[in-house]
Amino acid sequence: MSSASKLSPTLELAMDLISRPSVTPEDEGCQALMCERLKAVGFEIHNLRFGEVDNFWAIRGEKGPIFAFAGHTDVVPTGPESNWQHPPFEPIIEDGMLYGRGAADMKGSLAAMLVAVENFVADYPDHNGRIAFLITSDEEGPAINGTVKVVEWLEERNEKITWCLVGEPSSTNEVGDVIKNGRRGSLGCELKVKGIQGHVAYPHLARNPIHQAAPALAELAAEEWDQGNDFFPATSFQISNINGGTGATNVIPGDVDVVFNFRFSTELSEAILRERSEAILNKHGLEYDINWKLSGHPFLTAEGPLVEAAVKAIKDHCKIDTELSTAGGTSDGRFIAPTGAQVVELGPVNATIHKVDECVNAEDLDKLQDVYQGILKNLLT
């Protein structure tokens, strides 16, 4: 393990954060540590606890556009720690890799953000605009009392984020090779198709909901919902769970439960997907109950000062041309973009996120810190 004296400020902070077992929704003092350092460089701190979730909003500057770093201190559970080659909350650098839960998702990013801001403020104490942090401990969990509530609090105060950088691990092979400049929307559905339970030997006295549902589900799966566009692939429909039956081989079930999800582009709205789906179910004469849950609308920052600043900083510090992408799952950017903010996601390589032995190239975090600092310089000087 590298000695503390040889660690960069970014790595030292990253390891301090990783050592705190902040399994969602716990924070374990990560935010207090960040707030203490931000306060020392002139940030006004607002600790915002909603339910059992700790969040904070920190801001520096009096006027002008707001550049906000957004992220989370919570991490996913480790699973059996015996499966890890190193204890997940005892960070270690081995063969140039920093190991520990949260190294990539996303305590490494948090450390890079904070050190970047400390360095930037030291160089430009009277910078243009304002710098902010929106940090939650409810990103890996239900995401009910985290970023979405902080955004509501900001809206009530008429505080508008202009540019937002979410530190999610966006990179694929090397840091900075991919920027997520948008995300697909996510619409989930719980469907219960009702039948009449009976004996399999007397099907005329029953109504098999699995048989009834199957053609409708096949049509939903075969439907072309859209063709995507220049930034998004075509909308995807996927069934994730089907459950029906009593466990007996001679009983026709009384109902069947189906769970499915749409990942949808900006070509469609939630309302259109619901309307078209229910039209197909109705066409097949199903008796059903349905429960829709929207996890997030699609968002896109196709161009603008934030994208330009990020692309330039990556070119300057990583010497590569970055790719703009909207692939992958949802992030907390889905709560921030609807306020009118430009939003991008930029972080370390995502190859080991949520896995056993999560790790990130240690040098990448210092490089990421340089990129973040470069973005601040491009936008606020």
C-alpha positions, 0 to 999 in steps of 0.5 A, spaced: 500 500 500 502 506 498 504 510 504 500 516 506 506 521 504 506 519 497 498 520 496 496 525 492 490 530 495 485 526 491 487 519 492 488 521 500 481 524 500 478 518 496 481 513 501 478 516 507 471 516 503 472 509 501 474 507 508 467 509 511 462 504 510 456 508 507 452 503 504 445 506 502 442 510 505 447 511 510 452 516 509 457 515 515 460 522 516 462 522 508 458 529 507 460 532 514 468 531 511 466 534 505 462 540 508 468 541 512 473 542 507 468 546 502 466 551 508 474 552 509 474 555 502 468 559 502 462 555 501 455 556 504 453 549 507 445 547 507 444 540 510 438 537 508 435 531 511 429 528 508 426 522 511 432 518 513 437 521 508 442 526 508 443 531 503 447 537 502 447 543 498 453 548 498 454 554 494 460 559 493 459 566 490 454 571 490 451 572 483 451 569 475 450 562 473 451 556 477 456 550 475 454 544 480 457 538 481 452 532 483 454 526 486 452 521 492 456 518 498 452 512 498 454 505 495 451 499 494 452 493 499 458 489 498 455 482 498 459 477 502 466 480 504 469 473 504 469 474 496 473 480 496 481 479 495 481 486 500 476 488 505 471 493 501 472 498 506 479 498 507 482 501 501 488 499 498 492 501 492 495 495 489 499 494 482 496 501 481 489 500 482 485 503 488 481 497 491 474 498 495 467 499 495 465 506 491 472 507 488 469 508 481 462 509 484 463 514 486 467 516 491 473 517 487 469 522 483 467 526 489 474 526 491 476 529 484 471 534 485 472 537 491 480 537 490 479 540 483 474 546 487 479 547 492 485 548 487 481 552 482 478 557 488 486 558 490 487 560 483 481 564 482 478 566 488 474 571 485 472 567 479 466 568 475 459 565 477 457 560 482 460 553 484 455 548 487 455 541 490 449 537 490 450 531 494 446 525 496 446 519 500 440 516 496 442 515 489 443 507 490 437 506 494 430 508 492 432 515 490 426 518 493 429 523 499 435 524 495 436 529 489 429 529 487 428 533 494 434 537 494 431 539 487 424 541 489 428 545 495 432 549 490 426 550 486 422 553 492 428 558 493 428 559 485 435 557 485 437 555 478 442 550 476 445 552 469 450 547 468 451 540 472 456 535 472 454 528 475 460 524 477 457 517 475 463 513 472 461 514 465 468 512 462 469 505 458 476 504 457 480 510 459 478 516 463 474 521 459 473 517 453 465 517 454 461 523 456 454 521 458 450 527 455 443 524 456 439 518 458 433 514 456 427 515 460 425 509 464 417 507 465 416 501 469 409 497 469 406 492 474 401 488 470 396 483 473 392 479 468 386 476 471 383 469 469 378 464 472 382 458 476 380 451 475 382 444 474 387 443 468 382 437 466 376 442 465 379 448 461 372 450 459 370 451 466 376 456 467 380 461 463 387 461 463 390 468 464 397 466 461 394 463 455 390 470 454 396 474 456 401 471 451 399 473 445 399 480 448 406 480 451 408 477 444 405 483 440 408 488 445 415 485 445 415 485 437 412 492 437 416 498 434 415 503 438 420 508 435 426 508 431 430 513 435 434 519 433 441 521 432 442 521 440 438 515 442 437 508 440 430 506 439 425 505 445 426 498 448 421 494 451 423 488 456 419 483 460 423 482 467 418 478 471 412 473 470 409 469 475 403 465 475 400 459 478 399 455 485 405 450 484 401 445 482 401 442 475 393 440 475 391 447 477 389 453 471 392 459 475 387 465 477 391 470 475 398 472 472 403 478 474 408 481 469 413 486 470 416 490 464 420 496 463 421 501 457 427 505 456 425 510 451 428 516 447 426 523 446 421 521 440 416 518 445 413 521 452 410 517 458 403 518 456 404 515 449 407 509 451 402 508 456 396 509 451 399 504 446 401 499 451 394 499 454 391 499 447 394 492 445 392 489 452 385 491 450 385 489 443 386 482 446 380 482 450 384 482 457 381 483 464 387 486 468 389 491 473 395 495 471 400 500 475 405 504 472 411 507 475 415 513 471 423 513 474 425 518 469 424 522 463 429 522 457 434 528 457 439 530 452 444 536 452 446 536 445 450 541 445 452 548 449 457 551 453 458 545 458 459 540 453 464 544 449 468 545 456 468 538 458 470 536 451 476 541 451 478 539 458 478 532 456 482 534 450 487 538 454 488 533 460 487 526 457 489 528 450 483 524 447 477 525 443 471 524 447 465 520 445 458 523 447 453 517 449 446 516 452 447 509 453 446 506 460 441 506 465 438 512 469 442 517 474 440 523 478 441 527 472 434 525 470 431 530 476 436 536 475 435 536 467 428 538 467 429 544 471 432 547 465 440 545 466 445 543 462 447 536 464 453 531 463 456 525 466 463 524 467 467 520 471 472 514 471 472 507 468 465 503 470 468 496 468 467 494 476 462 498 479 457 494 483 462 488 483 466 484 488 473 488 488 471 494 485 477 498 483 479 504 479 486 506 476 489 510 481 492 515 476 485 516 473 483 520 479 488 525 479 487 525 471 479 526 473 481 532 478 485 535 472 479 535 467 474 537 473 479 543 474 479 544 467 472 545 466 471 550 471 476 554 468 473 553 461 466 556 464 468 560 470 474 565 468 
